[in-house]
Amino acid sequence: MRTSDFDYELPPELIAQHPATTRDGSRLLRVNRSSCTFEHRRFCEIPDLLPEKCLIVINDSKVIPARLRAIDTSTAREFEVMLIERMGLNEWWAMVRPGRHAPTGKTLELLSQKGTPSGIAAEVVEVNPEGHRKFRFHHVRDLQDLLPELGEMPLPPYIKRARGNFSSEDWERYQTTYAKNPGSVAAPTAGLHFTSELLTRLEHSGRKIIRTTLHVGAGTFAPVKHDRLEEHRMHHEQYEVSESAAAELSEAAALGRPIIAVGTTAARVLESTPRQEDGSFITHRGSTNLFIHPPRTFNVISGLITNFHLPQSTLLMLVSAFAAPGQTSGRELILKAYAEAIRERYRFFSYGDAMLIL
């Protein structure tokens, strides 16, 4: 299939700039894969829509304040440094703007949230073929500990904020209520709709909720540059399936209970996790660069909760694959669903509305 097959037109005013008034107040488009029909609901109604006794899998990665400001003290030129992967104590890969003025050997100084010098030096020690810079930070014990004081929430570029506008709304709402393990540089956005009360309702109704972790990295920002999907390569992202999560997944699989992934990140964890010959899941900590696109089949998940994704993105391709496993027709169903959502004035992308595909 071609990248252009996953294009669509979106009116700019439908790109959500702020979250819904309440997390579970978002709209929800239910997509029935077998009948190719749609139903318009509210996210707070999801306990009425999920299969009984299903296993709901969430991603508990926590977004770090990964967007930093820096200055070249010799020229007064300012830079944006977006951390994307920690390599060790005070060593990080980052995306930098303007990159052409940050060659290997250049040292910048980080700025505080107020724009004042922090005294922390950021030395460029390597540049990779993608243009990312590896930084070594000096005059700080552990940069990660200071990120809440230095950094901004890494909102995607289509969410417009004035520089220095550290909105309490973004600090709270660009984070799931169950975020626990720091490491993501973008939110697993399907989980943004869940309140603690909604999760409790689901558990009291007989569903089980288990945690996995996948730290969202640079792959979230990487466009598909090749014309044919088969030529695209995803970035590796770190993930973990604990012993207890593996046991719950193994039991659900053995009993034939539906497994619902909350978001494309949870879906990639589940489809990447190694299994034994009898189908049971294995405790695992590692990385995945699994690129899911039509006509892929799915071995684990039977339902997907997800947001509306950018045109030609790997996330839209994953959702299209799930809409019709093993076939290419899922693309038509999802693009039809997106057209329906646009007609009904749904809100798109990270702070937008949600879909439930069953």
N, C-alpha and C positions, 0 to 999 in steps of 0.2 A: 504494500500500500504506500501511497505518497503522503508526504506531510501536508500538502495542499488539500487533501481530502478532508482534513479536520479544521478547515477554516469556516468562519461564520461572521456575520456582521452584527455588532452590538452597539446600540445607541450609547454614547458616552455617559449620559445621565443615569444609566442603569448600573454603573460601577459604584458600588456602595462606598461612601467616604467615611461613614460612621457605622457602628454596630446598631442593631435593633435596640429599642428601649430596654427590653429584657432579653437575656440570652435565649430563652426558649420561646420568645415571642416571634421568632423568624417564621417565615412561610416555609412550607415543605411540599415539594412536588413528589408524589409517589408514582413510581414508574413500575408497571407490571410487565415483566419481560415476556411472559407467555402470551398475554393478550395484546401487548403493545398499546396499552391504554395508560392514561394519566388521571391522577386525582389530586385536587388542590386541598391541602390541609395546613395545620399549624404544627410547629415542631413540638409544642407541649403535648400534642396528641400522640406522640410516637409510641407510648406504651400500648395504645390500642391497635397499632399497626404492625408491630414486630411479632414474629412467631412465638407461640408459647414455649417456655423452657429453652429458649435459645441462649447461646453463649455470646455475649457482647464483648468485643475486644477493642480496648482503647490504647492510645499511645500517650504515655505519661511524660514524654520529654518536655522540658521547660525551656522557653525561649530566653536567651540571654540578651542583654542590651548590647548588641554586637556592632552598632553603627557608632564609630568614633570620629572625632574631628582632630586634625593635626595641622601643624604649621612647619614650614621650612624657615627656620629663623634667619637664614642667610638672605632669603629673598622676600620673606613675608607672604609667600604663596601658601594658601590653605588647601588642605586635602580632606577627602572623605575616605576613611578606612573601614571597610566592612569585613569583620572577622568571619571566616567561614569554617575553619577547622583548627582545633588545638593539636599541636604536635608534641608538646612537652611543656615543662615549666617555662613560661614566658616566651614560648615560640608558637606562632600562629601563621597559618596561611590566610591571606586576605585579598579582597578585591579593592583596588585603589583608584580613585579619581582625583586629579588627572594622572593616569598611570605613566604617561611618557615622561613625567618630571620626577619619577621615583625609581631610578635605576638601581642596580645592585651597588651597595656601598653608601647610598644616601641615608642620612639619619634625619628623622623628623621629631618634633616634640608634640606629644599629645596635649590636647586642650581639655579643660574641665567643661562641664555642661554650661557654665556661664561664659565660656570662651576665653578663660584665663589660662596661662601656662601651668601645666601640672608638674613639670620637672621630670616626667617620664619620657625617656628617649626610645624611639622606635627605629631600629636599624634594618634596612632592607638587605637580607643576606642571600636571597635567591629569587629568580624570576622564572616561572615555568612557561611552557609553550602556549598556555591559555592566557598568559598575561597576569596571572595571579602572583602576588608577592609574598614571600615568607619573611615575616618580621621577627626580630629578636628584641625584646623589650628590656631596657636597663633602668636601674634606680627604682625598682619595685620588687617586693618580695614575691607576689603572685598577682599578675594582672587580672586574672579572673575574679579575684576577691574585690577588686575596685571597679569592676564594670558598672555596678549600679550607681556609682558616683560619677563615672566618666561617660558612659555610653547612653545612647538613645535606643528605644525599641526599633528593631529593624523592619519597619513597615515597608511593604512593597512600593515601588515607585508610582503605581497608579493611585495610591492613597496620598492625597496632597495635604501636607502640613507645612506651616511656616517654620523655618529653621529656628531651633531653640524653643519650639512650642511643645514642652514636655507635658502633654495632656495626661491627667490622671486616668481619663477614660482609656487611653491606649495602654498605659501601664497595667491596667486591670483587665481590659477586655481582649487585648491581643495575647491572651494567655488562657489556657483551659483552667477550669476550677480544680482539676486533679493533677495539674503539672507538678512534677516532683524532681526529676533528674535533669539538671541544667546541661544544655549542649546544643539546642536548636537555634538556627539563625533565621527561621521563619516558623510561624505557628502551624501546627497540624489543625487546619481550620475547621474541619468537620466537627471537632470536639468543642469548638467555641460555643456551640448552642446548648450544651448540657449544663444545667444547674445541679447543685448538690441534691436538692429536693427531687429533681427529675430522676437522677440516678437511684435515689432511695426508692422511689415509686417503682422503678423497673425491677429492682431486687426484690421488693415485697410482692411483686406480681409473679415471681417464680423464675425470672431470668437471672443469669449469673453474669457478673462483670469481671473481666480479668485485665490486668495491666501488662503491656509490653512496652518496650522503649525503642524508638528510632529517632536519632538526632537528625533533623532536617538540615541539609547542607547546601553546598553550591549547586547541586543538581536542580534544585527548585528554581534557580534563576537562569539556568542554561537553556537557551532556545534550541530547537531541533534544526540544525543547519543543513542537514542532508535532505535531498529530495525524497529518497526512499528510507522508510523507517528502519529497515534492517541495518543500515549503515550508522545509525546513531548509537553512541555509547554513553551510558549514564555514569555519573560520578558515584564513587563508593560512599555509602553512609553507614555509620555505626549503629548496630541494633543489638537488642538483648531479649531473650525469652528465658524467664526464670524457671527454676525447678517447679514451683507451684503452678505457674502458667502452663508449662508443658504438660503437667499432670491433668489439669482441667481440660486442656485441648484434646489430650489423648482420650479422656473419658467421653467428651462430647462426640468425638469422631467415632468411637466404638459404639455409642448408643444411637448414632445417627441424628444427634441434635443439630439444628441449624447454627451455623457460626456466622455472626454478623460483624463485619469490620467497620469500625468508626474511622473513616477516612482512607485515602489512598496510601498513607504511610503504614497504617495497621494492615492493610491488604498486602503490601509488599513484604512486611515482616512475616505474615502467615504463609505467603507463597514462597518465601525464601528459606524458612526454617527447615532444617533437615529432619527426616523421619526414619524410623526403623522399618524393617521389612514388614512388620505386622501393622504398620500405619501409625504407631504411637510417636509422639513428638519428643524431641531431644532438647534438653536444656542447652542453650547456645548463646554465645557472645561472639560477635564478629562483624563483618560488613557485608553489604549487598549492593550490587549495581544492577539489579534485576530491572529490565525494561519490559513492561507489560503492555502489549499492543495487540490488536486483532491480527490473526485469528487464534490467539492463545486460549487454551483451556485453563480452568481453575481447579486446583486440587483440594482446597480447604474451604474457602468462603462461599456462603450461599446467599448473602445479602450484603449491601454496601450503603453506608450513609456517607454522603459527600456533598461538597459545595459545587457551585458552577465555576468552571475553569476557563482559563484563557484560550483563545483560538490557537490551534497548532501546538498545544502544549502536551508534554508527556502525560500529564494528569488526565487530560481529555481523552487521550488515546487509551489509557488504562480503563477509564470508565466505559468507553466504547467497547473494549474487549469483554468486560464483564456483562454488558447488556446482551451479548449473544456469544457465549463461550464457544470457541472452536470455529467460529464463523466470522465473516467480515460485515455482516448485516447490522451488527450492533451500532456501527457508526451512524447509519440512517436513523435508527431509533433514538439515539441520543441527540443528534442534531434536530430531529423532530421535537424532542422534549425541550431542547433549548429554544426552538422557535416558539413553542407554546409558552414557555416562561417569559420570553420577550414580549409576546402579545399581552400577557397578563401582568406585565410590569414587575416581574420579580427583580430582586437586587442581586448583583453578580459579584463574584470573586471573594476575597478573604473575609470581609465584613458582611457578605451578602447572605442570601437565603440558601436552603439546603434541598437535597434530593434524597429519597429513599428508593433504592432499586432492589426489587425482590423478584 
